[in-house]
Amino acid sequence: MNHLLEIITKENLIYNFQASSKAEVIEKLVKHASKIYNFLPEQEEEITIALLNREKTMSTGIGSGVAIPHCSVGVVETMKSVIALSKEGIDFEAIDHLPVHIFILLVVPKSKFQDHIKTLALIAKTLNVKEERDKFIQSSSYENLMQTFGIQV
């Protein structure tokens, strides 16, 4: 679980996330990333297009209420992430056709995409455990989430 917790910050965590479509999910995640990472409008656009193109090839809704929209772009030098939680769940065209409750946006540098394949796999493996997913979905704040996993903030 540590790897996933390492990328979560108070700033990149969104609670009570709501959207009515996959495109709106991506748009809102990128807008939040833009706000916290100070993307320029053209960077925001490139990331959004890359994510939407990635979704056209295959949904990043990996099932069990989890989606990991991700892309590699030339406009970032380090990995950027946003985590959004939706208690109600949102249709994201996941492979199991179930609503998604946990969204993890990963934007990685084109030059380092291979390094982040392992990150994707570790996150997917961690969130494959129902108890771990439930801790995320039931948490009410960053502090609460960290305490649930035994981390003092």
N, C-alpha and C positions, 0 to 999 in steps of 0.2 A: 504494500500500500504506500510505502514511503515515496516512491517515485511520483505518484499522482499528487500526494500532499505537497511535494516540493514545488510544484508549479502553481499552486493555489495561493493567491494573495487576497487581502481584504478588498483591493481595488478591482481585481479581475473576476470576482465572484458575484453573480447576479441571482437574487432570490425572486420568487413569484414571477418567473419568466413567462411571458405570454406572447403568442404569435398565431396567426391563422393559416400559415402555409410554410412550406420548406423555404421558399424564397424570402419570406419575411423573417424567418428564424435567422437565416444567413445575414440578411441586411442588418438586423438588430445586433447580432454578435459582432459584426464588423464595425458598426457604429460605436459600440462600447469599446472595442479594441482601439479604434481611432481616437476616442476620447482619452483613454488611459496611456496610450503609447504615442500620442501626438502625430498620427499619420497625416500627411498632406492629402488633399482631396484626390489627387491622381493615384496615390498609393492605395487609398481606400477603394477606389474604383478597380484597380488592378487585382487587389485581393478578392474583392467580391466576384469579379468575373472568373478568376481562377477557381474559386470555391464552387460557383454555379456550374462551371465546366466539369469539375471533378464529380459533382453530383449527377451529371448527365451520363457519365460512364458507368457508375454504380453508386447506389446510396451508401452513405457513410453511417446510416442508421444500422448499427451492428446487431440489434436485437436486444431483448430483455430490458427495454426502456432506455437504451444508451445510443447516442450518436456522437461520432468524433469527426465532424467536418474538418478537413485539413487540406492544405495546399502548400506548394513550394513556389516562392516568388523571388524575384531579384531585388525587391524593394525593402527587405528586412535583412539585418545582419545577424540577428539572434532570434531564437524561437520566441514567438509571442503567443499567449494563450488567454482564453476567456472561458469560464465555466458558468453555465446557466442551469438553474434548477427549476423545474415546473412540477408542482404536486399533481396538477390535473393531467398533465401529459399533452403532447402536441403531435399531430400526424406529421411524420417526417419521411413517410414512405420507407420505413425500416424493413429489413429483410424478413422479419417475422410478422409484419403488418400491425404491430402493437404501437401504441403511443409512446413517445420518447419523453422521459422525465429528466435525464441528465445529458446535457450538451457540453462537449469539450471541443472548443475551437483551437486548432493548432495552425499557426502560420509559420512556416520554416523557410530559411534561406535556401535558394536553389542549390547553392554550392555545398550544402550540408544535409540534403534530404536523406541520404543513406543513414546518417547518424541518427536520424529521428524515426526511422522505421522501428527501431528497438523501443523507442518511447511509445509509439502507437501500440505495439504488441503488449508492452507492460501495462499500459492503461486498460486495454481491452481485457487482458487476463485478470487484472484486479477487479474490474467492474463486472466480471462474469460471476462473481460471488454475490448472491442475493443479499446477504447480511450487510456487505459493504455498500451496495447500491442503496439499501434502505437507510443506512446512516446518513448518506448524502441527502436523500429525498426528505427525510424527517428533520434534518437540521434546520435551525431558524436563523442562524447568523454565522459569520466566519468563526467567531470565538466558540460558539456552541459546536460547530463542526470539528474544530481542532480538539476541543475537550473530549468529544465523542471518541476520537482516535488517540486520546491520551497525550496530547501535545498542549503544553501550557503556552499561552500567548500573552 
